[in-house]
Amino acid sequence: MTQGTGTTLFAAKIAVVGAGRVGSTFAYTLAASRVAREIVLIDADGDRAQGEAMDIAHAVPFFSPVTVVAGDFADAADAAVVVIAAGAAQRQGETRPALLRRNVEVLRGIVPQIVRANPDALLLVATNPVDALTYATLRLSGLPPARVLGSGTVLDTARLRAELSAHYGVDSRNVHAYVLGEHGDSELVAWSTATLANVHLPEYCRLTEMPCKLRDMSAIATRVRNAAYEIIRRKGATHFAIAAALTRIVEALVRDEASVLTVSTLVEGHYGIRDVCLSLPAVVGAAGVQRVLPVPLADDEVTGLRRSAEAVRNAIAEAGLE
């Protein structure tokens, strides 16, 4: 791969483990993105993987050329990124700790096989609860922390930007705000860092005479936090938006973009937090997570982030992953 931050357009081979709703939708989105030159779908149900690969391959004439095939773990040997989307989907009303216990066993069966086939790959975890399972993948793989990351709150951050875009009537590309911590019930919006058109949110509201009331911000944060539950209640699963989020992360990885994304990564001292995977703004490139950015947070946000870390740590302990 040609190095050089943000300059390479080289498309990579990507392996996707898990051909369910998330894995197959991601593979389709990736096929349309011009990021991959080859996509391999791997699933315990070989017929399902083959069927999804065939269906996506038939769409390729409408995109740029990309090879889409079904395979097994050996076919991940030369993949730049292995995306783990295998596992049970979250049921309506199911808590993430309960889901964790079901999905840890899935990872125990697949992570060692991935690493044996491709010890040099970057591992991107999409299976929920993603923070605890990113930690589990890190421990099961034995890989350096930089090379194991989770989708984290990349999607939550996109949801937040969409909410703020609609609320203030500003293109979401001009909204910069982060959801940090757990991808789940204890996540928090870092309001102190939020800007619209490079103007901090309270100042933007003052200059434009638009409302910036606490109840509005609280309602937005609640909608972002509960979005997955609301979608699952209505249609049974979420898969389109997470597929787009995964494609964005893979793009940053294989094109060595040094993009700042709120991926889940091992935290080793930031904000007084250690030995847990959480989402923080991180520089993402060809080597994986290059560094976590020390973004200044308000005191109450640091407290909330530590509380979120404790929630993930408790789930990790409950699943016997410590």
Summary of the structure (lengths in Angstrom):
residues: 322
radius of gyration: 19.1
end to end distance: 35.7
largest distance: 59.3
contacts: 1154
relative contact order: 0.15
helix: 48%
strand: 20%
